[in-house]
Amino acid sequence: MKPTQTVVEYGPGGGWYTRLLLPYLAPSGKYMAMNGDSDARTYRNRAQEARAKGWVERFVGSVT
């Protein structure tokens, strides 16, 4: 990885790696977070579905 590259993190979860990557990439690179299609999965219950579909809000709140 170089500081001028674009880095895509799949399934960032709580943002631990993001806190390491952002300062390294911020000056001249790009960071992107992505996850799979949460509507294409099946879930055991509503709580599991809510966790899977709420990752963006949790992730943004954890790295800002």
C-alpha positions, 0 to 999 in steps of 0.5 A: 500500500502506498499513500497515493493509492485508493484503498477499499476496505470490505466490511469495515465493522467498528473502524479499527483499521480505518483509524489507521488507514485514514491518516496515512491516506488522507493527504493524497490517497483515497479510502473507501468503505464498502459492505455486501448487499444487506438486502440479498441476505437472509437473517435469523431474526430482526435484530440480526437484520438491524445490525447488518443494515445499520453498519454505515451509521455505526461505522461513521459514528466510530471514526468521526 
